């Protein structure tokens, strides 16, 4: 189950629309090593840093929560707008869910050349690890649509040994 979503998916996942208060407070970041994943497609760089949220997780109830911060940089010479997103979230048992919809966290940002857009969202799983990947549909200044990749990133918790795939 994902969370770079619009209001309907955020409410389904139990998160308030447009924000997740306390998601990245200092207590949540204690003893956490941040991993960094990035890709560049069509001169748009997407970097993701996931972090396990121990303070919002309940391993005994099979409830594990991650925050992830996405940083999108427009390396092109033209402005682009993020129109839609698609996420594929796979848990440790191989169950995959897809989430599609307009924009991210309630926005369809216009990103000028050299500028960036950053947001933080979250993903709860019923397993102590998983993986997320996806793409954004972008619109160029002339109105044409194109896809940019979101790099695959691992959702790892301290409640399971990390297995490299």
DRENTORKOL-3810 file (N, C-alpha, C; in nm, 4 decimals):
REM DRENTORKOL-3810
@n.u->0.0840; n.v->-0.1174; n.w->0.0000; ca.u->0.0000; ca.v->0.0000; ca.w->0.0000; c.u->0.0876; c.v->0.1225; c.w->0.0000
@n.u->0.0591; n.v->0.2203; n.w->-0.0844; ca.u->0.1455; ca.v->0.3321; ca.w->-0.1090; c.u->0.1002; c.v->0.4597; c.w->-0.0436
@n.u->0.1707; n.v->0.5617; n.w->-0.0834; ca.u->0.1247; ca.v->0.6883; ca.w->-0.0335; c.u->0.1700; c.v->0.8111; c.w->-0.1091
@n.u->0.2194; n.v->0.8109; n.w->-0.2251; ca.u->0.2389; ca.v->0.9360; ca.w->-0.2962; c.u->0.1084; c.v->0.9561; c.w->-0.3687
@n.u->0.0065; n.v->0.9997; n.w->-0.2971; ca.u->-0.1290; ca.v->0.9835; ca.w->-0.3436; c.u->-0.2106; c.v->1.1087; c.w->-0.3318
@n.u->-0.3282; n.v->1.1029; n.w->-0.3904; ca.u->-0.4258; ca.v->1.2084; ca.w->-0.3760; c.u->-0.5080; c.v->1.1847; c.w->-0.2501
@n.u->-0.6032; n.v->1.2738; n.w->-0.2242; ca.u->-0.6799; ca.v->1.2678; ca.w->-0.1006; c.u->-0.7491; c.v->1.1334; c.w->-0.0773
@n.u->-0.7998; n.v->1.0710; n.w->-0.1849; ca.u->-0.8731; ca.v->0.9464; ca.w->-0.1661; c.u->-0.7819; c.v->0.8348; c.w->-0.1145
@n.u->-0.6605; n.v->0.8212; n.w->-0.1673; ca.u->-0.5710; ca.v->0.7176; ca.w->-0.1196; c.u->-0.5139; c.v->0.7528; c.w->0.0173
@n.u->-0.4868; n.v->0.8806; n.w->0.0422; ca.u->-0.4331; ca.v->0.9196; ca.w->0.1722; c.u->-0.5310; c.v->0.8844; c.w->0.2827
@n.u->-0.6601; n.v->0.9105; n.w->0.2605; ca.u->-0.7563; ca.v->0.8809; ca.w->0.3645; c.u->-0.7724; c.v->0.7305; c.w->0.3825
@n.u->-0.7645; n.v->0.6541; n.w->0.2758; ca.u->-0.7716; ca.v->0.5085; ca.w->0.2847; c.u->-0.6568; c.v->0.4560; c.w->0.3697
@n.u->-0.5399; n.v->0.5158; n.w->0.3552; ca.u->-0.4224; ca.v->0.4705; ca.w->0.4286; c.u->-0.4157; c.v->0.5277; c.w->0.5692
@n.u->-0.5104; n.v->0.6133; n.w->0.6051; ca.u->-0.5132; ca.v->0.6678; ca.w->0.7398; c.u->-0.4274; c.v->0.7909; c.w->0.7583
@n.u->-0.3822; n.v->0.8524; n.w->0.6493; ca.u->-0.3022; ca.v->0.9736; ca.w->0.6591; c.u->-0.3873; c.v->1.0920; c.w->0.6174
@n.u->-0.3696; n.v->1.2080; n.w->0.6811; ca.u->-0.4447; ca.v->1.3262; ca.w->0.6406; c.u->-0.3966; c.v->1.3768; c.w->0.5052
@n.u->-0.4866; n.v->1.4399; n.w->0.4333; ca.u->-0.4533; ca.v->1.4937; ca.w->0.3018; c.u->-0.3450; c.v->1.6013; c.w->0.3126
@n.u->-0.2521; n.v->1.6016; n.w->0.2184; ca.u->-0.1468; ca.v->1.7017; ca.w->0.1998; c.u->-0.0339; c.v->1.6985; c.w->0.3018
@n.u->-0.0472; n.v->1.6268; n.w->0.4123; ca.u->0.0631; ca.v->1.6257; ca.w->0.5075; c.u->0.0523; c.v->1.5048; c.w->0.5980
@n.u->0.1626; n.v->1.4737; n.w->0.6569; ca.u->0.1669; ca.v->1.3654; ca.w->0.7536; c.u->0.2409; c.v->1.4199; c.w->0.8747
@n.u->0.1677; n.v->1.4848; n.w->0.9671; ca.u->0.2323; ca.v->1.5504; ca.w->1.0808; c.u->0.3192; c.v->1.4539; c.w->1.1611
@n.u->0.4360; n.v->1.5030; n.w->1.2007; ca.u->0.5249; ca.v->1.4243; ca.w->1.2842; c.u->0.5946; c.v->1.3117; c.w->1.2118
@n.u->0.5751; n.v->1.3024; n.w->1.0791; ca.u->0.6303; ca.v->1.1883; ca.w->1.0070; c.u->0.7811; c.v->1.1811; c.w->1.0204
@n.u->0.8480; n.v->1.2926; n.w->1.0099; ca.u->0.9939; ca.v->1.2904; ca.w->1.0138; c.u->1.0471; c.v->1.3673; c.w->1.1345
@n.u->0.9854; n.v->1.3484; n.w->1.2499; ca.u->1.0370; ca.v->1.4163; ca.w->1.3676; c.u->1.1710; c.v->1.3556; c.w->1.4087
@n.u->1.2419; n.v->1.4240; n.w->1.4970; ca.u->1.3764; ca.v->1.3806; ca.w->1.5363; c.u->1.3777; c.v->1.2417; c.w->1.5976
@n.u->1.2764; n.v->1.2058; n.w->1.6750; ca.u->1.2722; ca.v->1.0725; ca.w->1.7355; c.u->1.2638; c.v->0.9638; c.w->1.6285
@n.u->1.1920; n.v->0.9913; n.w->1.5205; ca.u->1.1771; ca.v->0.8918; ca.w->1.4146; c.u->1.3090; c.v->0.8686; c.w->1.3423
@n.u->1.3964; n.v->0.9682; n.w->1.3419; ca.u->1.5210; ca.v->0.9563; ca.w->1.2681; c.u->1.6365; c.v->0.9034; c.w->1.3517
@n.u->1.6155; n.v->0.8834; n.w->1.4810; ca.u->1.7222; ca.v->0.8289; ca.w->1.5644; c.u->1.7602; c.v->0.6895; c.w->1.5161
@n.u->1.8888; n.v->0.6632; n.w->1.5069; ca.u->1.9418; ca.v->0.5328; ca.w->1.4698; c.u->1.9000; c.v->0.4879; c.w->1.3303
@n.u->1.8767; n.v->0.5823; n.w->1.2413; ca.u->1.8344; ca.v->0.5484; ca.w->1.1055; c.u->1.9439; c.v->0.5888; c.w->1.0078
@n.u->1.9791; n.v->0.4979; n.w->0.9205; ca.u->2.0726; ca.v->0.5295; ca.w->0.8132; c.u->1.9899; c.v->0.5503; c.w->0.6865
@n.u->1.9934; n.v->0.6720; n.w->0.6322; ca.u->1.9146; ca.v->0.7022; ca.w->0.5140; c.u->1.9819; c.v->0.6464; c.w->0.3890
@n.u->1.9027; n.v->0.5812; n.w->0.3067; ca.u->1.9491; ca.v->0.5325; ca.w->0.1769; c.u->1.9033; c.v->0.6335; c.w->0.0721
@n.u->1.9815; n.v->0.6468; n.w->-0.0328; ca.u->1.9519; ca.v->0.7432; ca.w->-0.1380; c.u->1.9452; c.v->0.6688; c.w->-0.2710
@n.u->1.8357; n.v->0.6887; n.w->-0.3441; ca.u->1.8168; ca.v->0.6245; ca.w->-0.4742; c.u->1.7857; c.v->0.7354; c.w->-0.5742
@n.u->1.8416; n.v->0.7266; n.w->-0.6942; ca.u->1.8078; ca.v->0.8283; ca.w->-0.7941; c.u->1.8149; c.v->0.7748; c.w->-0.9357
@n.u->1.7417; n.v->0.8442; n.w->-1.0235; ca.u->1.7446; ca.v->0.8129; ca.w->-1.1660; c.u->1.7214; c.v->0.9432; c.w->-1.2422
@n.u->1.7660; n.v->0.9438; n.w->-1.3680; ca.u->1.7438; ca.v->1.0583; ca.w->-1.4565; c.u->1.6788; c.v->1.0063; c.w->-1.5836
@n.u->1.5633; n.v->1.0645; n.w->-1.6183; ca.u->1.4913; ca.v->1.0309; ca.w->-1.7406; c.u->1.4517; c.v->1.1616; c.w->-1.8073
@n.u->1.4794; n.v->1.1751; n.w->-1.9358; ca.u->1.4390; ca.v->1.2960; ca.w->-2.0107; c.u->1.4844; c.v->1.4249; c.w->-1.9409
@n.u->1.6057; n.v->1.4225; n.w->-1.8849; ca.u->1.6628; ca.v->1.5382; ca.w->-1.8145; c.u->1.5854; c.v->1.5806; c.w->-1.6898
@n.u->1.5135; n.v->1.4856; n.w->-1.6309; ca.u->1.4472; ca.v->1.5089; ca.w->-1.5034; c.u->1.5060; c.v->1.4090; c.w->-1.4036
@n.u->1.5641; n.v->1.4612; n.w->-1.2953; ca.u->1.6231; ca.v->1.3741; ca.w->-1.1933; c.u->1.5224; c.v->1.3527; c.w->-1.0820
@n.u->1.5072; n.v->1.2258; n.w->-1.0423; ca.u->1.4212; ca.v->1.1904; ca.w->-0.9300; c.u->1.5088; c.v->1.1194; c.w->-0.8270
@n.u->1.5134; n.v->1.1737; n.w->-0.7063; ca.u->1.5896; ca.v->1.1134; ca.w->-0.5968; c.u->1.4930; c.v->1.0827; c.w->-0.4827
@n.u->1.5099; n.v->0.9650; n.w->-0.4214; ca.u->1.4206; ca.v->0.9214; ca.w->-0.3138; c.u->1.5030; c.v->0.8776; c.w->-0.1936
@n.u->1.4592; n.v->0.9189; n.w->-0.0746; ca.u->1.5209; ca.v->0.8749; ca.w->0.0512; c.u->1.4107; c.v->0.8212; c.w->0.1422
@n.u->1.4020; n.v->0.6880; n.w->0.1556; ca.u->1.3035; ca.v->0.6307; ca.w->0.2476; c.u->1.3605; c.v->0.6183; c.w->0.3878
@n.u->1.2728; n.v->0.6221; n.w->0.4878; ca.u->1.3136; ca.v->0.6032; ca.w->0.6268; c.u->1.2028; c.v->0.5260; c.w->0.6991
@n.u->1.2415; n.v->0.4267; n.w->0.7777; ca.u->1.1460; ca.v->0.3494; ca.w->0.8563; c.u->1.1008; c.v->0.4325; c.w->0.9762
@n.u->0.9710; n.v->0.4318; n.w->1.0038; ca.u->0.9162; ca.v->0.5095; ca.w->1.1145; c.u->0.8776; c.v->0.4163; c.w->1.2293
@n.u->0.9728; n.v->0.3935; n.w->1.3152; ca.u->0.9506; ca.v->0.3039; ca.w->1.4282; c.u->0.8375; c.v->0.3538; c.w->1.5173
@n.u->0.8288; n.v->0.4867; n.w->1.5352; ca.u->0.7278; ca.v->0.5442; ca.w->1.6245; c.u->0.5858; c.v->0.5346; c.w->1.5705
@n.u->0.5680; n.v->0.5002; n.w->1.4421; ca.u->0.4349; ca.v->0.4834; ca.w->1.3848; c.u->0.4070; c.v->0.3378; c.w->1.3478
@n.u->0.5014; n.v->0.2509; n.w->1.3749; ca.u->0.4892; ca.v->0.1093; ca.w->1.3397; c.u->0.4562; c.v->0.0262; c.w->1.4630
@n.u->0.3933; n.v->-0.0879; n.w->1.4380; ca.u->0.3613; ca.v->-0.1818; ca.w->1.5450; c.u->0.3901; c.v->-0.3232; c.w->1.4940
@n.u->0.5157; n.v->-0.3680; n.w->1.5064; ca.u->0.5536; ca.v->-0.4987; ca.w->1.4533; c.u->0.4676; c.v->-0.6139; c.w->1.5047
@n.u->0.4234; n.v->-0.6072; n.w->1.6301; ca.u->0.3406; ca.v->-0.7163; ca.w->1.6834; c.u->0.2045; c.v->-0.7233; c.w->1.6142
@n.u->0.1623; n.v->-0.6113; n.w->1.5531; ca.u->0.0362; ca.v->-0.6072; ca.w->1.4777; c.u->0.0590; c.v->-0.6142; c.w->1.3267
@n.u->0.1824; n.v->-0.6488; n.w->1.2860; ca.u->0.2175; ca.v->-0.6518; ca.w->1.1430; c.u->0.1847; c.v->-0.5197; c.w->1.0734
@n.u->0.2222; n.v->-0.4108; n.w->1.1386; ca.u->0.2013; ca.v->-0.2760; ca.w->1.0831; c.u->0.3359; c.v->-0.2050; c.w->1.0818
@n.u->0.3889; n.v->-0.1803; n.w->0.9612; ca.u->0.5208; ca.v->-0.1209; ca.w->0.9419; c.u->0.5035; c.v->0.0017; c.w->0.8527
@n.u->0.5603; n.v->0.1145; n.w->0.8941; ca.u->0.5376; ca.v->0.2405; ca.w->0.8228; c.u->0.6707; c.v->0.3045; c.w->0.7851
@n.u->0.6767; n.v->0.3552; n.w->0.6623; ca.u->0.7928; ca.v->0.4279; ca.w->0.6121; c.u->0.7484; c.v->0.5642; c.w->0.5634
@n.u->0.8373; n.v->0.6604; n.w->0.5761; ca.u->0.8247; ca.v->0.7884; ca.w->0.5074; c.u->0.9257; c.v->0.7858; c.w->0.3952
@n.u->0.8967; n.v->0.8566; n.w->0.2893; ca.u->0.9960; ca.v->0.8722; ca.w->0.1830; c.u->0.9869; c.v->1.0148; c.w->0.1310
@n.u->1.1029; n.v->1.0732; n.w->0.1097; ca.u->1.1112; ca.v->1.2078; ca.w->0.0554; c.u->1.1578; c.v->1.1966; c.w->-0.0888
@n.u->1.0823; n.v->1.2615; n.w->-0.1774; ca.u->1.1140; ca.v->1.2611; ca.w->-0.3200; c.u->1.1565; c.v->1.4021; c.w->-0.3595
@n.u->1.2691; n.v->1.4095; n.w->-0.4273; ca.u->1.3240; ca.v->1.5366; ca.w->-0.4754; c.u->1.3312; c.v->1.5265; c.w->-0.6275
@n.u->1.2563; n.v->1.6119; n.w->-0.6980; ca.u->1.2507; ca.v->1.6113; ca.w->-0.8444; c.u->1.3198; c.v->1.7371; c.w->-0.8950
@n.u->1.4207; n.v->1.7199; n.w->-0.9807; ca.u->1.4982; ca.v->1.8332; ca.w->-1.0323; c.u->1.4821; c.v->1.8390; c.w->-1.1841
@n.u->1.4457; n.v->1.9561; n.w->-1.2340; ca.u->1.4319; ca.v->1.9764; ca.w->-1.3781; c.u->1.5670; c.v->2.0205; c.w->-1.4347
@n.u->1.6363; n.v->1.9276; n.w->-1.4994; ca.u->1.7666; ca.v->1.9565; ca.w->-1.5603; c.u->1.7527; c.v->2.0015; c.w->-1.7056
@n.u->1.6299; n.v->2.0103; n.w->-1.7552; ca.u->1.6064; ca.v->2.0473; ca.w->-1.8944; c.u->1.6002; c.v->2.1990; c.w->-1.9096
@n.u->1.5836; n.v->2.2447; n.w->-2.0331; ca.u->1.5759; ca.v->2.3879; ca.w->-2.0622; c.u->1.4320; c.v->2.4377; c.w->-2.0680
@n.u->1.3339; n.v->2.3490; n.w->-2.0428; ca.u->1.1928; ca.v->2.3845; ca.w->-2.0524; c.u->1.1214; c.v->2.3540; c.w->-1.9208
@n.u->1.0177; n.v->2.4314; n.w->-1.8879; ca.u->0.9394; ca.v->2.3973; ca.w->-1.7688; c.u->0.8604; c.v->2.2684; c.w->-1.7929
@n.u->0.8367; n.v->2.1938; n.w->-1.6858; ca.u->0.7559; ca.v->2.0717; ca.w->-1.6932; c.u->0.6577; c.v->2.0706; c.w->-1.5768
@n.u->0.5460; n.v->2.0036; n.w->-1.5980; ca.u->0.4462; ca.v->1.9893; ca.w->-1.4921; c.u->0.4266; c.v->1.8416; c.w->-1.4634
@n.u->0.4257; n.v->1.8059; n.w->-1.3363; ca.u->0.3966; ca.v->1.6696; ca.w->-1.2957; c.u->0.2444; c.v->1.6528; c.w->-1.2994
@n.u->0.1965; n.v->1.5652; n.w->-1.3884; ca.u->0.0528; ca.v->1.5490; ca.w->-1.4101; c.u->-0.0033; c.v->1.4309; c.w->-1.3310
@n.u->0.0575; n.v->1.3137; n.w->-1.3457; ca.u->0.0079; ca.v->1.1912; ca.w->-1.2827; c.u->0.1232; c.v->1.1121; c.w->-1.2243
@n.u->0.0866; n.v->1.0148; n.w->-1.1375; ca.u->0.1863; ca.v->0.9242; ca.w->-1.0836; c.u->0.1310; c.v->0.7824; c.w->-1.0815
@n.u->0.2236; n.v->0.6870; n.w->-1.0914; ca.u->0.1898; ca.v->0.5462; ca.w->-1.0759; c.u->0.2954; c.v->0.4835; c.w->-0.9861
@n.u->0.2505; n.v->0.4169; n.w->-0.8805; ca.u->0.3391; ca.v->0.3457; ca.w->-0.7888; c.u->0.3078; c.v->0.1977; c.w->-0.7936
@n.u->0.4119; n.v->0.1153; n.w->-0.7858; ca.u->0.3990; ca.v->-0.0292; ca.w->-0.7655; c.u->0.4694; c.v->-0.0600; c.w->-0.6342
@n.u->0.3932; n.v->-0.1117; n.w->-0.5390; ca.u->0.4460; ca.v->-0.1393; ca.w->-0.4059; c.u->0.4349; c.v->-0.2891; c.w->-0.3821
@n.u->0.5477; n.v->-0.3510; n.w->-0.3545; ca.u->0.5516; ca.v->-0.4954; ca.w->-0.3333; c.u->0.6005; c.v->-0.5229; c.w->-0.1925
@n.u->0.5234; n.v->-0.6028; n.w->-0.1166; ca.u->0.5655; ca.v->-0.6345; ca.w->0.0198; c.u->0.6559; c.v->-0.7575; c.w->0.0203
@n.u->0.7009; n.v->-0.7971; n.w->0.1383; ca.u->0.7969; ca.v->-0.9076; ca.w->0.1516; c.u->0.7393; c.v->-1.0424; c.w->0.1086
@n.u->0.6067; n.v->-1.0525; n.w->0.0979; ca.u->0.5440; ca.v->-1.1770; ca.w->0.0530; c.u->0.5196; c.v->-1.1778; c.w->-0.0976
@n.u->0.5613; n.v->-1.0720; n.w->-0.1671; ca.u->0.5445; ca.v->-1.0646; ca.w->-0.3120; c.u->0.4114; c.v->-1.0079; c.w->-0.3565
@n.u->0.3276; n.v->-0.9639; n.w->-0.2632; ca.u->0.1991; ca.v->-0.9032; ca.w->-0.2989; c.u->0.2238; c.v->-0.7613; c.w->-0.3503
@n.u->0.1753; n.v->-0.7326; n.w->-0.4703; ca.u->0.1972; ca.v->-0.6018; ca.w->-0.5322; c.u->0.0664; c.v->-0.5254; c.w->-0.5433
@n.u->0.0723; n.v->-0.3981; n.w->-0.5091; ca.u->-0.0410; ca.v->-0.3080; ca.w->-0.5251; c.u->0.0023; c.v->-0.1930; c.w->-0.6143
@n.u->-0.0916; n.v->-0.1408; n.w->-0.6919; ca.u->-0.0648; ca.v->-0.0246; ca.w->-0.7759; c.u->-0.1508; c.v->0.0913; c.w->-0.7306
@n.u->-0.0929; n.v->0.2093; n.w->-0.7349; ca.u->-0.1670; ca.v->0.3315; ca.w->-0.7053; c.u->-0.1404; c.v->0.4289; c.w->-0.8191
@n.u->-0.2476; n.v->0.4770; n.w->-0.8787; ca.u->-0.2397; ca.v->0.5723; ca.w->-0.9893; c.u->-0.3244; c.v->0.6934; c.w->-0.9541
@n.u->-0.2855; n.v->0.8076; n.w->-1.0038; ca.u->-0.3702; ca.v->0.9235; ca.w->-0.9826; c.u->-0.3018; c.v->1.0524; c.w->-1.0193
@n.u->-0.3772; n.v->1.1612; n.w->-1.0093; ca.u->-0.3231; ca.v->1.2923; ca.w->-1.0456; c.u->-0.2229; c.v->1.3439; c.w->-0.9434
@n.u->-0.1147; n.v->1.4014; n.w->-0.9935; ca.u->-0.0178; ca.v->1.4709; ca.w->-0.9099; c.u->0.0385; c.v->1.3903; c.w->-0.7945
@n.u->0.0934; n.v->1.4628; n.w->-0.6987; ca.u->0.1484; ca.v->1.4049; ca.w->-0.5757; c.u->0.1064; c.v->1.4930; c.w->-0.4595
@n.u->0.0698; n.v->1.4318; n.w->-0.3489; ca.u->0.0245; ca.v->1.4998; ca.w->-0.2271; c.u->-0.0654; c.v->1.6201; c.w->-0.2569
@n.u->-0.1612; n.v->1.5988; n.w->-0.3473; ca.u->-0.2581; ca.v->1.7028; ca.w->-0.3779; c.u->-0.2102; c.v->1.8132; c.w->-0.4701
@n.u->-0.0938; n.v->1.7992; n.w->-0.5293; ca.u->-0.0386; ca.v->1.9036; ca.w->-0.6170; c.u->0.0006; c.v->1.8480; c.w->-0.7533
@n.u->-0.0023; n.v->1.9351; n.w->-0.8523; ca.u->0.0532; ca.v->1.9072; ca.w->-0.9851; c.u->0.1542; c.v->2.0187; c.w->-1.0142
@n.u->0.2718; n.v->2.0073; n.w->-0.9529; ca.u->0.3665; ca.v->2.1198; ca.w->-0.9562; c.u->0.4244; c.v->2.1479; c.w->-1.0944
@n.u->0.4427; n.v->2.2771; n.w->-1.1225; ca.u->0.5158; ca.v->2.3225; ca.w->-1.2397; c.u->0.6594; c.v->2.3447; c.w->-1.1938
@n.u->0.7539; n.v->2.2786; n.w->-1.2617; ca.u->0.8947; ca.v->2.2868; ca.w->-1.2228; c.u->0.9716; c.v->2.3555; c.w->-1.3351
@n.u->1.0206; n.v->2.4745; n.w->-1.3077; ca.u->1.0950; ca.v->2.5526; ca.w->-1.4064; c.u->1.2333; c.v->2.4933; c.w->-1.4286
@n.u->1.2980; n.v->2.5266; n.w->-1.5417; ca.u->1.4349; ca.v->2.4778; ca.w->-1.5668; c.u->1.5274; c.v->2.5143; c.w->-1.4509
@n.u->1.6016; n.v->2.4150; n.w->-1.4022; ca.u->1.6949; ca.v->2.4368; ca.w->-1.2924; c.u->1.6317; c.v->2.4336; c.w->-1.1544
@n.u->1.4996; n.v->2.4325; n.w->-1.1476; ca.u->1.4309; ca.v->2.4301; ca.w->-1.0186; c.u->1.3981; c.v->2.2868; c.w->-0.9776
@n.u->1.3466; n.v->2.2745; n.w->-0.8561; ca.u->1.3124; ca.v->2.1420; ca.w->-0.8055; c.u->1.1829; c.v->2.1480; c.w->-0.7256
@n.u->1.1287; n.v->2.0309; n.w->-0.7003; ca.u->1.0097; ca.v->2.0149; ca.w->-0.6173; c.u->1.0366; c.v->1.8978; c.w->-0.5242
@n.u->1.0015; n.v->1.9123; n.w->-0.3979; ca.u->1.0248; ca.v->1.8068; ca.w->-0.3004; c.u->0.8992; c.v->1.7844; c.w->-0.2177
@n.u->0.8715; n.v->1.6588; n.w->-0.1883; ca.u->0.7604; ca.v->1.6263; ca.w->-0.1004; c.u->0.7949; c.v->1.5019; c.w->-0.0202
@n.u->0.7230; n.v->1.4858; n.w->0.0912; ca.u->0.7380; ca.v->1.3675; ca.w->0.1745; c.u->0.6014; c.v->1.3025; c.w->0.1880
@n.u->0.6000; n.v->1.1721; n.w->0.1758; ca.u->0.4773; ca.v->1.0964; ca.w->0.1911; c.u->0.5095; c.v->0.9690; c.w->0.2673
@n.u->0.4189; n.v->0.8747; n.w->0.2696; ca.u->0.4413; ca.v->0.7554; ca.w->0.3483; c.u->0.3805; c.v->0.6314; c.w->0.2889
@n.u->0.4258; n.v->0.5176; n.w->0.3390; ca.u->0.3773; ca.v->0.3884; ca.w->0.2912; c.u->0.3710; c.v->0.2901; c.w->0.4071
@n.u->0.2510; n.v->0.2420; n.w->0.4399; ca.u->0.2393; ca.v->0.1354; ca.w->0.5395; c.u->0.2373; c.v->-0.0005; c.w->0.4699
@n.u->0.2985; n.v->-0.0998; n.w->0.5325; ca.u->0.2955; ca.v->-0.2374; ca.w->0.4827; c.u->0.2611; c.v->-0.3304; c.w->0.5983
@n.u->0.2164; n.v->-0.4505; n.w->0.5639; ca.u->0.1894; ca.v->-0.5523; ca.w->0.6659; c.u->0.3087; c.v->-0.6449; c.w->0.6851
@n.u->0.4194; n.v->-0.6164; n.w->0.6152; ca.u->0.5419; ca.v->-0.6947; ca.w->0.6282; c.u->0.6562; c.v->-0.6008; c.w->0.6643
@n.u->0.7642; n.v->-0.6531; n.w->0.7236; ca.u->0.8732; ca.v->-0.5662; ca.w->0.7684; c.u->0.9653; c.v->-0.5158; c.w->0.6576
@n.u->0.9352; n.v->-0.5472; n.w->0.5335; ca.u->1.0137; ca.v->-0.4934; ca.w->0.4231; c.u->0.9313; c.v->-0.4975; c.w->0.2954
@n.u->0.9802; n.v->-0.4267; n.w->0.1959; ca.u->0.9137; ca.v->-0.4222; ca.w->0.0664; c.u->0.9949; c.v->-0.3388; c.w->-0.0300
@n.u->0.9358; n.v->-0.3114; n.w->-0.1448; ca.u->1.0031; ca.v->-0.2312; ca.w->-0.2470; c.u->0.8983; c.v->-0.1473; c.w->-0.3189
@n.u->0.9382; n.v->-0.0265; n.w->-0.3572; ca.u->0.8504; ca.v->0.0618; ca.w->-0.4336; c.u->0.9220; c.v->0.1064; c.w->-0.5598
@n.u->0.8451; n.v->0.1238; n.w->-0.6650; ca.u->0.8952; ca.v->0.1791; ca.w->-0.7902; c.u->0.7769; c.v->0.2415; c.w->-0.8629
@n.u->0.8048; n.v->0.3136; n.w->-0.9684; ca.u->0.6941; ca.v->0.3732; ca.w->-1.0428; c.u->0.7423; c.v->0.4737; c.w->-1.1449
@n.u->0.6489; n.v->0.5589; n.w->-1.1858; ca.u->0.6835; ca.v->0.6658; ca.w->-1.2796; c.u->0.5878; c.v->0.7834; c.w->-1.2615
@n.u->0.6336; n.v->0.8994; n.w->-1.3100; ca.u->0.5507; ca.v->1.0184; ca.w->-1.3162; c.u->0.5220; c.v->1.0472; c.w->-1.4622
@n.u->0.4014; n.v->1.0939; n.w->-1.4892; ca.u->0.3689; ca.v->1.1444; ca.w->-1.6216; c.u->0.3858; c.v->1.2954; c.w->-1.6153
@n.u->0.4716; n.v->1.3468; n.w->-1.7010; ca.u->0.5030; ca.v->1.4887; ca.w->-1.7033; c.u->0.4469; c.v->1.5513; c.w->-1.8295
@n.u->0.4261; n.v->1.6825; n.w->-1.8253; ca.u->0.3804; ca.v->1.7559; ca.w->-1.9426; c.u->0.4822; c.v->1.8652; c.w->-1.9732
@n.u->0.5244; n.v->1.8689; n.w->-2.0984; ca.u->0.6210; ca.v->1.9700; ca.w->-2.1411; c.u->0.5495; c.v->2.1017; c.w->-2.1706
@n.u->0.6266; n.v->2.2059; n.w->-2.1986; ca.u->0.5709; ca.v->2.3378; ca.w->-2.2272; c.u->0.4801; c.v->2.3370; c.w->-2.3496
@n.u->0.5067; n.v->2.2467; n.w->-2.4466; ca.u->0.4227; ca.v->2.2404; ca.w->-2.5669; c.u->0.3012; c.v->2.1496; c.w->-2.5491
@n.u->0.2821; n.v->2.0953; n.w->-2.4288; ca.u->0.1651; ca.v->2.0136; ca.w->-2.3995; c.u->0.1833; c.v->1.8642; c.w->-2.4167
@n.u->0.2977; n.v->1.8224; n.w->-2.4704; ca.u->0.3179; ca.v->1.6780; ca.w->-2.4892; c.u->0.3463; c.v->1.6109; c.w->-2.3548
@n.u->0.3016; n.v->1.4856; n.w->-2.3438; ca.u->0.3189; ca.v->1.4087; ca.w->-2.2214; c.u->0.4349; c.v->1.3111; c.w->-2.2367
@n.u->0.5090; n.v->1.2893; n.w->-2.1281; ca.u->0.6171; ca.v->1.1910; ca.w->-2.1289; c.u->0.6324; c.v->1.1358; c.w->-1.9882
@n.u->0.6926; n.v->1.0172; n.w->-1.9788; ca.u->0.7115; ca.v->0.9499; ca.w->-1.8500; c.u->0.8544; c.v->0.9653; c.w->-1.8012
@n.u->0.8671; n.v->0.9816; n.w->-1.6699; ca.u->0.9986; ca.v->0.9751; ca.w->-1.6066; c.u->0.9933; c.v->0.8676; c.w->-1.4989
@n.u->1.1030; n.v->0.7962; n.w->-1.4858; ca.u->1.1095; ca.v->0.6853; ca.w->-1.3910; c.u->1.1325; c.v->0.7329; c.w->-1.2493
@n.u->1.0667; n.v->0.6645; n.w->-1.1571; ca.u->1.0970; ca.v->0.6779; ca.w->-1.0153; c.u->1.1861; c.v->0.5582; c.w->-0.9844
@n.u->1.3048; n.v->0.5799; n.w->-0.9300; ca.u->1.3930; ca.v->0.4648; ca.w->-0.9071; c.u->1.3309; c.v->0.3670; c.w->-0.8069
@n.u->1.3544; n.v->0.2389; n.w->-0.8295; ca.u->1.3110; ca.v->0.1386; ca.w->-0.7327; c.u->1.3851; c.v->0.1649; c.w->-0.6024
@n.u->1.3122; n.v->0.1601; n.w->-0.4905; ca.u->1.3781; ca.v->0.1781; ca.w->-0.3617; c.u->1.3239; c.v->0.0789; c.w->-0.2607
@n.u->1.4121; n.v->0.0405; n.w->-0.1720; ca.u->1.3844; ca.v->-0.0636; ca.w->-0.0740; c.u->1.3244; c.v->-0.0036; c.w->0.0525
@n.u->1.2235; n.v->-0.0712; n.w->0.1051; ca.u->1.1645; ca.v->-0.0359; ca.w->0.2332; c.u->1.2129; c.v->-0.1405; c.w->0.3326
@n.u->1.3088; n.v->-0.1037; n.w->0.4138; ca.u->1.3697; ca.v->-0.1963; ca.w->0.5084; c.u->1.3438; c.v->-0.1484; c.w->0.6501
@n.u->1.3156; n.v->-0.2420; n.w->0.7391; ca.u->1.2964; ca.v->-0.2082; ca.w->0.8793; c.u->1.3981; c.v->-0.2854; c.w->0.9622
@n.u->1.4204; n.v->-0.2433; n.w->1.0856; ca.u->1.5121; ca.v->-0.3178; ca.w->1.1728; c.u->1.4504; c.v->-0.4483; c.w->1.2237
@n.u->1.3274; n.v->-0.4770; n.w->1.1830; ca.u->1.2570; ca.v->-0.5962; ca.w->1.2306; c.u->1.2753; c.v->-0.7166; c.w->1.1393
@n.u->1.3587; n.v->-0.7019; n.w->1.0368; ca.u->1.3884; ca.v->-0.8134; ca.w->0.9473; c.u->1.5278; c.v->-0.7926; c.w->0.8911
@n.u->1.6010; n.v->-0.9001; n.w->0.8784; ca.u->1.7346; ca.v->-0.8922; ca.w->0.8188; c.u->1.7196; c.v->-0.8468; c.w->0.6731
@n.u->1.8129; n.v->-0.7652; n.w->0.6289; ca.u->1.8104; ca.v->-0.7178; ca.w->0.4909; c.u->1.8633; c.v->-0.8263; c.w->0.3994
@n.u->1.7866; n.v->-0.8553; n.w->0.2942; ca.u->1.8267; ca.v->-0.9529; ca.w->0.1936; c.u->1.8408; c.v->-0.8806; c.w->0.0616
@n.u->1.9565; n.v->-0.8820; n.w->0.0013; ca.u->1.9757; ca.v->-0.8165; ca.w->-0.1269; c.u->1.9230; c.v->-0.9056; c.w->-0.2378
@n.u->1.8467; n.v->-0.8425; n.w->-0.3270; ca.u->1.7890; ca.v->-0.9160; ca.w->-0.4406; c.u->1.8550; c.v->-0.8736; c.w->-0.5684
END
